[in-house]
Amino acid sequence: MSIGNIAKMFDLPVAELQRESIKNFLEKKLLETKSELFALANKYGVKSVREFEKLAEKGKIRENAETRDDFFQIDYLQTQEERIKKALISLQE
């Protein structure tokens, strides 16, 4: 079924259906990203990459392959979270 047909079913303009679909997709991705970030942050008791770095510098987090991978994953997830938030804001403009 095409997006045009679905829009007709709900008596919506195609552009509105597309915008709402993108918004819902981004909100779902944001929730997934925050959930992953929360799980990793809890693992180390941190809220950001900076906190992670500080704990590692103080020797409170052992540096090994797993912690390096987690560090880069936290960094990636924080970047992804910001990108998604910007995209959601741009949809409201």
PDB file with one MODEL, atoms N, CA, C and O in Angstrom:
MODEL        1
ATOM      1  N   MET A   1       0.852  -1.174   0.000  1.00  0.00           N
ATOM      2  CA  MET A   1       0.000   0.000   0.000  1.00  0.00           C
ATOM      3  C   MET A   1       0.898   1.237   0.000  1.00  0.00           C
ATOM      4  O   MET A   1       1.919   1.277   0.687  1.00  0.00           O
ATOM      5  N   SER A   2       0.511   2.223  -0.765  1.00  0.00           N
ATOM      6  CA  SER A   2       1.325   3.437  -0.876  1.00  0.00           C
ATOM      7  C   SER A   2       1.005   4.419   0.238  1.00  0.00           C
ATOM      8  O   SER A   2      -0.039   4.334   0.884  1.00  0.00           O
ATOM      9  N   ILE A   3       1.909   5.338   0.448  1.00  0.00           N
ATOM     10  CA  ILE A   3       1.704   6.363   1.478  1.00  0.00           C
ATOM     11  C   ILE A   3       0.497   7.232   1.131  1.00  0.00           C
ATOM     12  O   ILE A   3      -0.217   7.700   2.018  1.00  0.00           O
ATOM     13  N   GLY A   4       0.278   7.440  -0.155  1.00  0.00           N
ATOM     14  CA  GLY A   4      -0.888   8.209  -0.597  1.00  0.00           C
ATOM     15  C   GLY A   4      -2.191   7.527  -0.200  1.00  0.00           C
ATOM     16  O   GLY A   4      -3.129   8.189   0.243  1.00  0.00           O
ATOM     17  N   ASN A   5      -2.253   6.221  -0.354  1.00  0.00           N
ATOM     18  CA  ASN A   5      -3.447   5.465   0.021  1.00  0.00           C
ATOM     19  C   ASN A   5      -3.667   5.491   1.536  1.00  0.00           C
ATOM     20  O   ASN A   5      -4.796   5.620   2.008  1.00  0.00           O
ATOM     21  N   ILE A   6      -2.585   5.367   2.279  1.00  0.00           N
ATOM     22  CA  ILE A   6      -2.700   5.397   3.738  1.00  0.00           C
ATOM     23  C   ILE A   6      -3.165   6.774   4.199  1.00  0.00           C
ATOM     24  O   ILE A   6      -4.002   6.887   5.095  1.00  0.00           O
ATOM     25  N   ALA A   7      -2.620   7.814   3.586  1.00  0.00           N
ATOM     26  CA  ALA A   7      -3.037   9.181   3.929  1.00  0.00           C
ATOM     27  C   ALA A   7      -4.524   9.358   3.661  1.00  0.00           C
ATOM     28  O   ALA A   7      -5.225   9.968   4.468  1.00  0.00           O
ATOM     29  N   LYS A   8      -5.014   8.837   2.545  1.00  0.00           N
ATOM     30  CA  LYS A   8      -6.438   8.927   2.225  1.00  0.00           C
ATOM     31  C   LYS A   8      -7.287   8.191   3.257  1.00  0.00           C
ATOM     32  O   LYS A   8      -8.353   8.667   3.647  1.00  0.00           O
ATOM     33  N   MET A   9      -6.804   7.018   3.700  1.00  0.00           N
ATOM     34  CA  MET A   9      -7.546   6.232   4.682  1.00  0.00           C
ATOM     35  C   MET A   9      -7.801   7.030   5.956  1.00  0.00           C
ATOM     36  O   MET A   9      -8.849   6.896   6.588  1.00  0.00           O
ATOM     37  N   PHE A  10      -6.832   7.861   6.324  1.00  0.00           N
ATOM     38  CA  PHE A  10      -6.933   8.626   7.556  1.00  0.00           C
ATOM     39  C   PHE A  10      -7.253  10.094   7.311  1.00  0.00           C
ATOM     40  O   PHE A  10      -7.194  10.920   8.222  1.00  0.00           O
ATOM     41  N   ASP A  11      -7.590  10.400   6.068  1.00  0.00           N
ATOM     42  CA  ASP A  11      -7.967  11.763   5.675  1.00  0.00           C
ATOM     43  C   ASP A  11      -6.910  12.785   6.115  1.00  0.00           C
ATOM     44  O   ASP A  11      -7.220  13.819   6.708  1.00  0.00           O
ATOM     45  N   LEU A  12      -5.649  12.454   5.799  1.00  0.00           N
ATOM     46  CA  LEU A  12      -4.521  13.317   6.126  1.00  0.00           C
ATOM     47  C   LEU A  12      -3.784  13.719   4.854  1.00  0.00           C
ATOM     48  O   LEU A  12      -3.751  12.962   3.884  1.00  0.00           O
ATOM     49  N   PRO A  13      -3.203  14.895   4.860  1.00  0.00           N
ATOM     50  CA  PRO A  13      -2.300  15.229   3.746  1.00  0.00           C
ATOM     51  C   PRO A  13      -1.065  14.316   3.811  1.00  0.00           C
ATOM     52  O   PRO A  13      -0.608  13.958   4.896  1.00  0.00           O
ATOM     53  N   VAL A  14      -0.544  13.954   2.666  1.00  0.00           N
ATOM     54  CA  VAL A  14       0.620  13.073   2.604  1.00  0.00           C
ATOM     55  C   VAL A  14       1.780  13.668   3.398  1.00  0.00           C
ATOM     56  O   VAL A  14       2.469  12.944   4.116  1.00  0.00           O
ATOM     57  N   ALA A  15       2.002  14.965   3.278  1.00  0.00           N
ATOM     58  CA  ALA A  15       3.114  15.619   3.976  1.00  0.00           C
ATOM     59  C   ALA A  15       2.983  15.478   5.488  1.00  0.00           C
ATOM     60  O   ALA A  15       3.981  15.285   6.183  1.00  0.00           O
ATOM     61  N   GLU A  16       1.765  15.572   5.999  1.00  0.00           N
ATOM     62  CA  GLU A  16       1.553  15.436   7.446  1.00  0.00           C
ATOM     63  C   GLU A  16       1.833  14.000   7.903  1.00  0.00           C
ATOM     64  O   GLU A  16       2.453  13.780   8.943  1.00  0.00           O
ATOM     65  N   LEU A  17       1.373  13.041   7.119  1.00  0.00           N
ATOM     66  CA  LEU A  17       1.633  11.638   7.444  1.00  0.00           C
ATOM     67  C   LEU A  17       3.133  11.354   7.417  1.00  0.00           C
ATOM     68  O   LEU A  17       3.645  10.650   8.288  1.00  0.00           O
ATOM     69  N   GLN A  18       3.827  11.886   6.439  1.00  0.00           N
ATOM     70  CA  GLN A  18       5.271  11.700   6.366  1.00  0.00           C
ATOM     71  C   GLN A  18       5.969  12.328   7.566  1.00  0.00           C
ATOM     72  O   GLN A  18       6.838  11.705   8.175  1.00  0.00           O
ATOM     73  N   ARG A  19       5.596  13.547   7.904  1.00  0.00           N
ATOM     74  CA  ARG A  19       6.213  14.243   9.039  1.00  0.00           C
ATOM     75  C   ARG A  19       5.968  13.479  10.339  1.00  0.00           C
ATOM     76  O   ARG A  19       6.891  13.305  11.135  1.00  0.00           O
ATOM     77  N   GLU A  20       4.742  13.026  10.560  1.00  0.00           N
ATOM     78  CA  GLU A  20       4.415  12.264  11.768  1.00  0.00           C
ATOM     79  C   GLU A  20       5.151  10.930  11.807  1.00  0.00           C
ATOM     80  O   GLU A  20       5.590  10.485  12.868  1.00  0.00           O
ATOM     81  N   SER A  21       5.281  10.303  10.657  1.00  0.00           N
ATOM     82  CA  SER A  21       6.003   9.027  10.587  1.00  0.00           C
ATOM     83  C   SER A  21       7.475   9.222  10.942  1.00  0.00           C
ATOM     84  O   SER A  21       8.049   8.438  11.697  1.00  0.00           O
ATOM     85  N   ILE A  22       8.073  10.267  10.396  1.00  0.00           N
ATOM     86  CA  ILE A  22       9.479  10.563  10.697  1.00  0.00           C
ATOM     87  C   ILE A  22       9.636  10.912  12.169  1.00  0.00           C
ATOM     88  O   ILE A  22      10.585  10.472  12.818  1.00  0.00           O
ATOM     89  N   LYS A  23       8.712  11.701  12.693  1.00  0.00           N
ATOM     90  CA  LYS A  23       8.760  12.081  14.103  1.00  0.00           C
ATOM     91  C   LYS A  23       8.694  10.838  14.996  1.00  0.00           C
ATOM     92  O   LYS A  23       9.478  10.702  15.936  1.00  0.00           O
ATOM     93  N   ASN A  24       7.767   9.943  14.702  1.00  0.00           N
ATOM     94  CA  ASN A  24       7.639   8.707  15.490  1.00  0.00           C
ATOM     95  C   ASN A  24       8.886   7.843  15.385  1.00  0.00           C
ATOM     96  O   ASN A  24       9.326   7.263  16.377  1.00  0.00           O
ATOM     97  N   PHE A  25       9.451   7.754  14.200  1.00  0.00           N
ATOM     98  CA  PHE A  25      10.684   6.992  13.997  1.00  0.00           C
ATOM     99  C   PHE A  25      11.815   7.581  14.848  1.00  0.00           C
ATOM    100  O   PHE A  25      12.526   6.850  15.538  1.00  0.00           O
ATOM    101  N   LEU A  26      11.974   8.902  14.794  1.00  0.00           N
ATOM    102  CA  LEU A  26      13.038   9.558  15.557  1.00  0.00           C
ATOM    103  C   LEU A  26      12.824   9.417  17.063  1.00  0.00           C
ATOM    104  O   LEU A  26      13.782   9.207  17.808  1.00  0.00           O
ATOM    105  N   GLU A  27      11.584   9.530  17.509  1.00  0.00           N
ATOM    106  CA  GLU A  27      11.301   9.369  18.938  1.00  0.00           C
ATOM    107  C   GLU A  27      11.633   7.950  19.404  1.00  0.00           C
ATOM    108  O   GLU A  27      12.141   7.758  20.509  1.00  0.00           O
ATOM    109  N   LYS A  28      11.347   6.968  18.567  1.00  0.00           N
ATOM    110  CA  LYS A  28      11.676   5.577  18.896  1.00  0.00           C
ATOM    111  C   LYS A  28      13.193   5.404  18.961  1.00  0.00           C
ATOM    112  O   LYS A  28      13.710   4.780  19.887  1.00  0.00           O
ATOM    113  N   LYS A  29      13.901   5.954  17.981  1.00  0.00           N
ATOM    114  CA  LYS A  29      15.362   5.874  17.967  1.00  0.00           C
ATOM    115  C   LYS A  29      15.964   6.583  19.176  1.00  0.00           C
ATOM    116  O   LYS A  29      16.942   6.104  19.752  1.00  0.00           O
ATOM    117  N   LEU A  30      15.391   7.716  19.564  1.00  0.00           N
ATOM    118  CA  LEU A  30      15.878   8.452  20.724  1.00  0.00           C
ATOM    119  C   LEU A  30      15.710   7.614  21.987  1.00  0.00           C
ATOM    120  O   LEU A  30      16.610   7.553  22.824  1.00  0.00           O
ATOM    121  N   LEU A  31      14.575   6.982  22.117  1.00  0.00           N
ATOM    122  CA  LEU A  31      14.328   6.127  23.273  1.00  0.00           C
ATOM    123  C   LEU A  31      15.308   4.950  23.312  1.00  0.00           C
ATOM    124  O   LEU A  31      15.835   4.620  24.374  1.00  0.00           O
ATOM    125  N   GLU A  32      15.550   4.323  22.172  1.00  0.00           N
ATOM    126  CA  GLU A  32      16.503   3.217  22.098  1.00  0.00           C
ATOM    127  C   GLU A  32      17.907   3.684  22.461  1.00  0.00           C
ATOM    128  O   GLU A  32      18.627   3.005  23.194  1.00  0.00           O
ATOM    129  N   THR A  33      18.287   4.841  21.946  1.00  0.00           N
ATOM    130  CA  THR A  33      19.610   5.399  22.205  1.00  0.00           C
ATOM    131  C   THR A  33      19.783   5.723  23.677  1.00  0.00           C
ATOM    132  O   THR A  33      20.806   5.398  24.279  1.00  0.00           O
ATOM    133  N   LYS A  34      18.775   6.365  24.255  1.00  0.00           N
ATOM    134  CA  LYS A  34      18.843   6.709  25.681  1.00  0.00           C
ATOM    135  C   LYS A  34      18.904   5.451  26.546  1.00  0.00           C
ATOM    136  O   LYS A  34      19.605   5.419  27.557  1.00  0.00           O
ATOM    137  N   SER A  35      18.180   4.436  26.151  1.00  0.00           N
ATOM    138  CA  SER A  35      18.170   3.183  26.899  1.00  0.00           C
ATOM    139  C   SER A  35      19.553   2.527  26.876  1.00  0.00           C
ATOM    140  O   SER A  35      20.044   2.076  27.911  1.00  0.00           O
ATOM    141  N   GLU A  36      20.178   2.475  25.701  1.00  0.00           N
ATOM    142  CA  GLU A  36      21.520   1.910  25.596  1.00  0.00           C
ATOM    143  C   GLU A  36      22.523   2.732  26.395  1.00  0.00           C
ATOM    144  O   GLU A  36      23.381   2.188  27.090  1.00  0.00           O
ATOM    145  N   LEU A  37      22.399   4.039  26.286  1.00  0.00           N
ATOM    146  CA  LEU A  37      23.298   4.937  27.004  1.00  0.00           C
ATOM    147  C   LEU A  37      23.132   4.769  28.512  1.00  0.00           C
ATOM    148  O   LEU A  37      24.116   4.737  29.251  1.00  0.00           O
ATOM    149  N   PHE A  38      21.908   4.665  28.955  1.00  0.00           N
ATOM    150  CA  PHE A  38      21.620   4.482  30.371  1.00  0.00           C
ATOM    151  C   PHE A  38      22.242   3.185  30.892  1.00  0.00           C
ATOM    152  O   PHE A  38      22.832   3.158  31.972  1.00  0.00           O
ATOM    153  N   ALA A  39      22.103   2.116  30.111  1.00  0.00           N
ATOM    154  CA  ALA A  39      22.657   0.822  30.527  1.00  0.00           C
ATOM    155  C   ALA A  39      24.179   0.889  30.647  1.00  0.00           C
ATOM    156  O   ALA A  39      24.749   0.389  31.617  1.00  0.00           O
ATOM    157  N   LEU A  40      24.828   1.496  29.677  1.00  0.00           N
ATOM    158  CA  LEU A  40      26.288   1.613  29.738  1.00  0.00           C
ATOM    159  C   LEU A  40      26.732   2.552  30.846  1.00  0.00           C
ATOM    160  O   LEU A  40      27.701   2.271  31.552  1.00  0.00           O
ATOM    161  N   ALA A  41      26.034   3.658  31.002  1.00  0.00           N
ATOM    162  CA  ALA A  41      26.387   4.615  32.050  1.00  0.00           C
ATOM    163  C   ALA A  41      26.239   3.974  33.426  1.00  0.00           C
ATOM    164  O   ALA A  41      27.084   4.171  34.299  1.00  0.00           O
ATOM    165  N   ASN A  42      25.182   3.220  33.618  1.00  0.00           N
ATOM    166  CA  ASN A  42      24.967   2.527  34.898  1.00  0.00           C
ATOM    167  C   ASN A  42      26.068   1.515  35.184  1.00  0.00           C
ATOM    168  O   ASN A  42      26.464   1.322  36.333  1.00  0.00           O
ATOM    169  N   LYS A  43      26.546   0.884  34.149  1.00  0.00           N
ATOM    170  CA  LYS A  43      27.599  -0.113  34.298  1.00  0.00           C
ATOM    171  C   LYS A  43      28.834   0.493  34.980  1.00  0.00           C
ATOM    172  O   LYS A  43      29.532  -0.171  35.746  1.00  0.00           O
ATOM    173  N   TYR A  44      29.079   1.779  34.676  1.00  0.00           N
ATOM    174  CA  TYR A  44      30.259   2.448  35.221  1.00  0.00           C
ATOM    175  C   TYR A  44      29.925   3.563  36.213  1.00  0.00           C
ATOM    176  O   TYR A  44      30.828   4.168  36.791  1.00  0.00           O
ATOM    177  N   GLY A  45      28.658   3.833  36.408  1.00  0.00           N
ATOM    178  CA  GLY A  45      28.258   4.886  37.340  1.00  0.00           C
ATOM    179  C   GLY A  45      28.577   6.279  36.832  1.00  0.00           C
ATOM    180  O   GLY A  45      28.941   7.164  37.607  1.00  0.00           O
ATOM    181  N   VAL A  46      28.441   6.471  35.525  1.00  0.00           N
ATOM    182  CA  VAL A  46      28.734   7.773  34.921  1.00  0.00           C
ATOM    183  C   VAL A  46      27.525   8.276  34.139  1.00  0.00           C
ATOM    184  O   VAL A  46      26.584   7.529  33.872  1.00  0.00           O
ATOM    185  N   LYS A  47      27.572   9.569  33.775  1.00  0.00           N
ATOM    186  CA  LYS A  47      26.504  10.146  32.970  1.00  0.00           C
ATOM    187  C   LYS A  47      27.004  10.646  31.619  1.00  0.00           C
ATOM    188  O   LYS A  47      26.211  10.978  30.738  1.00  0.00           O
ATOM    189  N   SER A  48      28.334  10.698  31.464  1.00  0.00           N
ATOM    190  CA  SER A  48      28.881  11.218  30.212  1.00  0.00           C
ATOM    191  C   SER A  48      30.256  10.628  29.936  1.00  0.00           C
ATOM    192  O   SER A  48      30.860   9.980  30.791  1.00  0.00           O
ATOM    193  N   VAL A  49      30.729  10.866  28.735  1.00  0.00           N
ATOM    194  CA  VAL A  49      32.066  10.436  28.350  1.00  0.00           C
ATOM    195  C   VAL A  49      33.104  11.111  29.233  1.00  0.00           C
ATOM    196  O   VAL A  49      34.089  10.483  29.623  1.00  0.00           O
ATOM    197  N   ARG A  50      32.896  12.377  29.550  1.00  0.00           N
ATOM    198  CA  ARG A  50      33.839  13.102  30.407  1.00  0.00           C
ATOM    199  C   ARG A  50      33.971  12.445  31.775  1.00  0.00           C
ATOM    200  O   ARG A  50      35.079  12.267  32.281  1.00  0.00           O
ATOM    201  N   GLU A  51      32.836  12.086  32.372  1.00  0.00           N
ATOM    202  CA  GLU A  51      32.894  11.402  33.671  1.00  0.00           C
ATOM    203  C   GLU A  51      33.640  10.081  33.547  1.00  0.00           C
ATOM    204  O   GLU A  51      34.431   9.722  34.420  1.00  0.00           O
ATOM    205  N   PHE A  52      33.387   9.371  32.472  1.00  0.00           N
ATOM    206  CA  PHE A  52      34.055   8.100  32.213  1.00  0.00           C
ATOM    207  C   PHE A  52      35.562   8.324  32.154  1.00  0.00           C
ATOM    208  O   PHE A  52      36.331   7.596  32.782  1.00  0.00           O
ATOM    209  N   GLU A  53      35.984   9.352  31.383  1.00  0.00           N
ATOM    210  CA  GLU A  53      37.409   9.669  31.259  1.00  0.00           C
ATOM    211  C   GLU A  53      38.034   9.988  32.618  1.00  0.00           C
ATOM    212  O   GLU A  53      39.125   9.517  32.937  1.00  0.00           O
ATOM    213  N   LYS A  54      37.331  10.791  33.409  1.00  0.00           N
ATOM    214  CA  LYS A  54      37.850  11.180  34.723  1.00  0.00           C
ATOM    215  C   LYS A  54      38.049   9.962  35.621  1.00  0.00           C
ATOM    216  O   LYS A  54      39.068   9.849  36.303  1.00  0.00           O
ATOM    217  N   LEU A  55      37.080   9.057  35.618  1.00  0.00           N
ATOM    218  CA  LEU A  55      37.204   7.850  36.434  1.00  0.00           C
ATOM    219  C   LEU A  55      38.352   6.971  35.947  1.00  0.00           C
ATOM    220  O   LEU A  55      39.069   6.372  36.749  1.00  0.00           O
ATOM    221  N   ALA A  56      38.521   6.898  34.633  1.00  0.00           N
ATOM    222  CA  ALA A  56      39.620   6.106  34.081  1.00  0.00           C
ATOM    223  C   ALA A  56      40.968   6.727  34.461  1.00  0.00           C
ATOM    224  O   ALA A  56      41.912   6.017  34.808  1.00  0.00           O
ATOM    225  N   GLU A  57      41.045   8.052  34.391  1.00  0.00           N
ATOM    226  CA  GLU A  57      42.289   8.742  34.766  1.00  0.00           C
ATOM    227  C   GLU A  57      42.633   8.517  36.237  1.00  0.00           C
ATOM    228  O   GLU A  57      43.805   8.402  36.594  1.00  0.00           O
ATOM    229  N   LYS A  58      41.620   8.454  37.077  1.00  0.00           N
ATOM    230  CA  LYS A  58      41.833   8.232  38.509  1.00  0.00           C
ATOM    231  C   LYS A  58      42.071   6.763  38.834  1.00  0.00           C
ATOM    232  O   LYS A  58      42.339   6.407  39.982  1.00  0.00           O
ATOM    233  N   GLY A  59      41.972   5.918  37.820  1.00  0.00           N
ATOM    234  CA  GLY A  59      42.188   4.495  38.037  1.00  0.00           C
ATOM    235  C   GLY A  59      40.978   3.759  38.580  1.00  0.00           C
ATOM    236  O   GLY A  59      41.087   2.605  38.993  1.00  0.00           O
ATOM    237  N   LYS A  60      39.828   4.415  38.583  1.00  0.00           N
ATOM    238  CA  LYS A  60      38.615   3.780  39.105  1.00  0.00           C
ATOM    239  C   LYS A  60      37.934   2.892  38.064  1.00  0.00           C
ATOM    240  O   LYS A  60      37.073   2.075  38.388  1.00  0.00           O
ATOM    241  N   ILE A  61      38.336   3.069  36.826  1.00  0.00           N
ATOM    242  CA  ILE A  61      37.876   2.188  35.751  1.00  0.00           C
ATOM    243  C   ILE A  61      39.133   1.625  35.100  1.00  0.00           C
ATOM    244  O   ILE A  61      39.994   2.369  34.631  1.00  0.00           O
ATOM    245  N   ARG A  62      39.221   0.310  35.080  1.00  0.00           N
ATOM    246  CA  ARG A  62      40.390  -0.326  34.458  1.00  0.00           C
ATOM    247  C   ARG A  62      40.298  -0.187  32.948  1.00  0.00           C
ATOM    248  O   ARG A  62      39.244  -0.394  32.346  1.00  0.00           O
ATOM    249  N   GLU A  63      41.413   0.163  32.361  1.00  0.00           N
ATOM    250  CA  GLU A  63      41.443   0.258  30.902  1.00  0.00           C
ATOM    251  C   GLU A  63      41.757  -1.097  30.309  1.00  0.00           C
ATOM    252  O   GLU A  63      42.798  -1.695  30.581  1.00  0.00           O
ATOM    253  N   ASN A  64      40.837  -1.560  29.496  1.00  0.00           N
ATOM    254  CA  ASN A  64      41.035  -2.797  28.750  1.00  0.00           C
ATOM    255  C   ASN A  64      40.168  -2.711  27.498  1.00  0.00           C
ATOM    256  O   ASN A  64      39.531  -1.687  27.252  1.00  0.00           O
ATOM    257  N   ALA A  65      40.140  -3.768  26.719  1.00  0.00           N
ATOM    258  CA  ALA A  65      39.400  -3.751  25.448  1.00  0.00           C
ATOM    259  C   ALA A  65      37.912  -3.462  25.676  1.00  0.00           C
ATOM    260  O   ALA A  65      37.303  -2.705  24.920  1.00  0.00           O
ATOM    261  N   GLU A  66      37.341  -4.054  26.701  1.00  0.00           N
ATOM    262  CA  GLU A  66      35.914  -3.860  26.965  1.00  0.00           C
ATOM    263  C   GLU A  66      35.604  -2.416  27.356  1.00  0.00           C
ATOM    264  O   GLU A  66      34.653  -1.823  26.848  1.00  0.00           O
ATOM    265  N   THR A  67      36.404  -1.854  28.254  1.00  0.00           N
ATOM    266  CA  THR A  67      36.126  -0.476  28.686  1.00  0.00           C
ATOM    267  C   THR A  67      36.366   0.511  27.553  1.00  0.00           C
ATOM    268  O   THR A  67      35.652   1.508  27.441  1.00  0.00           O
ATOM    269  N   ARG A  68      37.372   0.244  26.704  1.00  0.00           N
ATOM    270  CA  ARG A  68      37.591   1.126  25.545  1.00  0.00           C
ATOM    271  C   ARG A  68      36.398   1.067  24.604  1.00  0.00           C
ATOM    272  O   ARG A  68      35.924   2.096  24.123  1.00  0.00           O
ATOM    273  N   ASP A  69      35.918  -0.138  24.346  1.00  0.00           N
ATOM    274  CA  ASP A  69      34.738  -0.285  23.486  1.00  0.00           C
ATOM    275  C   ASP A  69      33.536   0.444  24.083  1.00  0.00           C
ATOM    276  O   ASP A  69      32.803   1.132  23.373  1.00  0.00           O
ATOM    277  N   ASP A  70      33.342   0.290  25.379  1.00  0.00           N
ATOM    278  CA  ASP A  70      32.230   0.961  26.046  1.00  0.00           C
ATOM    279  C   ASP A  70      32.386   2.476  25.988  1.00  0.00           C
ATOM    280  O   ASP A  70      31.408   3.197  25.791  1.00  0.00           O
ATOM    281  N   PHE A  71      33.608   2.955  26.157  1.00  0.00           N
ATOM    282  CA  PHE A  71      33.873   4.394  26.078  1.00  0.00           C
ATOM    283  C   PHE A  71      33.455   4.931  24.710  1.00  0.00           C
ATOM    284  O   PHE A  71      32.748   5.934  24.617  1.00  0.00           O
ATOM    285  N   PHE A  72      33.898   4.259  23.659  1.00  0.00           N
ATOM    286  CA  PHE A  72      33.554   4.709  22.312  1.00  0.00           C
ATOM    287  C   PHE A  72      32.060   4.568  22.038  1.00  0.00           C
ATOM    288  O   PHE A  72      31.484   5.379  21.312  1.00  0.00           O
ATOM    289  N   GLN A  73      31.435   3.556  22.608  1.00  0.00           N
ATOM    290  CA  GLN A  73      29.989   3.387  22.443  1.00  0.00           C
ATOM    291  C   GLN A  73      29.226   4.503  23.148  1.00  0.00           C
ATOM    292  O   GLN A  73      28.253   5.026  22.604  1.00  0.00           O
ATOM    293  N   ILE A  74      29.655   4.871  24.347  1.00  0.00           N
ATOM    294  CA  ILE A  74      29.017   5.982  25.066  1.00  0.00           C
ATOM    295  C   ILE A  74      29.162   7.264  24.259  1.00  0.00           C
ATOM    296  O   ILE A  74      28.205   8.024  24.113  1.00  0.00           O
ATOM    297  N   ASP A  75      30.351   7.500  23.740  1.00  0.00           N
ATOM    298  CA  ASP A  75      30.590   8.696  22.924  1.00  0.00           C
ATOM    299  C   ASP A  75      29.678   8.696  21.696  1.00  0.00           C
ATOM    300  O   ASP A  75      29.055   9.709  21.377  1.00  0.00           O
ATOM    301  N   TYR A  76      29.608   7.561  21.015  1.00  0.00           N
ATOM    302  CA  TYR A  76      28.750   7.443  19.832  1.00  0.00           C
ATOM    303  C   TYR A  76      27.287   7.688  20.182  1.00  0.00           C
ATOM    304  O   TYR A  76      26.590   8.420  19.479  1.00  0.00           O
ATOM    305  N   LEU A  77      26.830   7.081  21.258  1.00  0.00           N
ATOM    306  CA  LEU A  77      25.425   7.213  21.651  1.00  0.00           C
ATOM    307  C   LEU A  77      25.077   8.652  22.039  1.00  0.00           C
ATOM    308  O   LEU A  77      23.988   9.135  21.728  1.00  0.00           O
ATOM    309  N   GLN A  78      25.995   9.328  22.713  1.00  0.00           N
ATOM    310  CA  GLN A  78      25.735  10.726  23.059  1.00  0.00           C
ATOM    311  C   GLN A  78      25.653  11.587  21.802  1.00  0.00           C
ATOM    312  O   GLN A  78      24.808  12.478  21.714  1.00  0.00           O
ATOM    313  N   THR A  79      26.509  11.332  20.851  1.00  0.00           N
ATOM    314  CA  THR A  79      26.465  12.058  19.580  1.00  0.00           C
ATOM    315  C   THR A  79      25.169  11.756  18.840  1.00  0.00           C
ATOM    316  O   THR A  79      24.525  12.657  18.302  1.00  0.00           O
ATOM    317  N   GLN A  80      24.800  10.503  18.819  1.00  0.00           N
ATOM    318  CA  GLN A  80      23.559  10.089  18.156  1.00  0.00           C
ATOM    319  C   GLN A  80      22.347  10.751  18.808  1.00  0.00           C
ATOM    320  O   GLN A  80      21.433  11.201  18.118  1.00  0.00           O
ATOM    321  N   GLU A  81      22.347  10.809  20.140  1.00  0.00           N
ATOM    322  CA  GLU A  81      21.248  11.434  20.874  1.00  0.00           C
ATOM    323  C   GLU A  81      21.101  12.898  20.470  1.00  0.00           C
ATOM    324  O   GLU A  81      19.986  13.370  20.247  1.00  0.00           O
ATOM    325  N   GLU A  82      22.197  13.608  20.375  1.00  0.00           N
ATOM    326  CA  GLU A  82      22.152  15.023  19.981  1.00  0.00           C
ATOM    327  C   GLU A  82      21.654  15.183  18.543  1.00  0.00           C
ATOM    328  O   GLU A  82      20.877  16.093  18.252  1.00  0.00           O
ATOM    329  N   ARG A  83      22.094  14.312  17.658  1.00  0.00           N
ATOM    330  CA  ARG A  83      21.646  14.375  16.259  1.00  0.00           C
ATOM    331  C   ARG A  83      20.139  14.145  16.155  1.00  0.00           C
ATOM    332  O   ARG A  83      19.448  14.836  15.406  1.00  0.00           O
ATOM    333  N   ILE A  84      19.646  13.187  16.897  1.00  0.00           N
ATOM    334  CA  ILE A  84      18.216  12.883  16.864  1.00  0.00           C
ATOM    335  C   ILE A  84      17.416  14.058  17.423  1.00  0.00           C
ATOM    336  O   ILE A  84      16.387  14.433  16.861  1.00  0.00           O
ATOM    337  N   LYS A  85      17.883  14.638  18.528  1.00  0.00           N
ATOM    338  CA  LYS A  85      17.195  15.789  19.116  1.00  0.00           C
ATOM    339  C   LYS A  85      17.138  16.957  18.130  1.00  0.00           C
ATOM    340  O   LYS A  85      16.105  17.617  18.009  1.00  0.00           O
ATOM    341  N   LYS A  86      18.233  17.213  17.431  1.00  0.00           N
ATOM    342  CA  LYS A  86      18.258  18.286  16.428  1.00  0.00           C
ATOM    343  C   LYS A  86      17.273  18.007  15.302  1.00  0.00           C
ATOM    344  O   LYS A  86      16.580  18.910  14.834  1.00  0.00           O
ATOM    345  N   ALA A  87      17.218  16.755  14.873  1.00  0.00           N
ATOM    346  CA  ALA A  87      16.279  16.386  13.817  1.00  0.00           C
ATOM    347  C   ALA A  87      14.841  16.579  14.266  1.00  0.00           C
ATOM    348  O   ALA A  87      14.005  17.048  13.493  1.00  0.00           O
ATOM    349  N   LEU A  88      14.542  16.216  15.525  1.00  0.00           N
ATOM    350  CA  LEU A  88      13.177  16.414  16.048  1.00  0.00           C
ATOM    351  C   LEU A  88      12.830  17.897  16.111  1.00  0.00           C
ATOM    352  O   LEU A  88      11.709  18.289  15.786  1.00  0.00           O
ATOM    353  N   ILE A  89      13.789  18.718  16.528  1.00  0.00           N
ATOM    354  CA  ILE A  89      13.545  20.158  16.593  1.00  0.00           C
ATOM    355  C   ILE A  89      13.292  20.705  15.185  1.00  0.00           C
ATOM    356  O   ILE A  89      12.410  21.543  14.997  1.00  0.00           O
ATOM    357  N   SER A  90      14.048  20.243  14.212  1.00  0.00           N
ATOM    358  CA  SER A  90      13.878  20.738  12.850  1.00  0.00           C
ATOM    359  C   SER A  90      12.508  20.369  12.277  1.00  0.00           C
ATOM    360  O   SER A  90      11.986  21.081  11.418  1.00  0.00           O
ATOM    361  N   LEU A  91      11.931  19.278  12.739  1.00  0.00           N
ATOM    362  CA  LEU A  91      10.588  18.893  12.275  1.00  0.00           C
ATOM    363  C   LEU A  91       9.512  19.846  12.794  1.00  0.00           C
ATOM    364  O   LEU A  91       8.458  20.001  12.178  1.00  0.00           O
ATOM    365  N   GLN A  92       9.788  20.481  13.931  1.00  0.00           N
ATOM    366  CA  GLN A  92       8.810  21.389  14.522  1.00  0.00           C
ATOM    367  C   GLN A  92       8.847  22.769  13.877  1.00  0.00           C
ATOM    368  O   GLN A  92       7.924  23.563  14.062  1.00  0.00           O
ATOM    369  N   GLU A  93       9.892  23.061  13.131  1.00  0.00           N
ATOM    370  CA  GLU A  93      10.035  24.396  12.525  1.00  0.00           C
ATOM    371  C   GLU A  93       9.213  24.518  11.281  1.00  0.00           C
ATOM    372  O   GLU A  93       9.212  25.570  10.641  1.00  0.00           O
TER     373      GLU A  93
ENDMDL
END
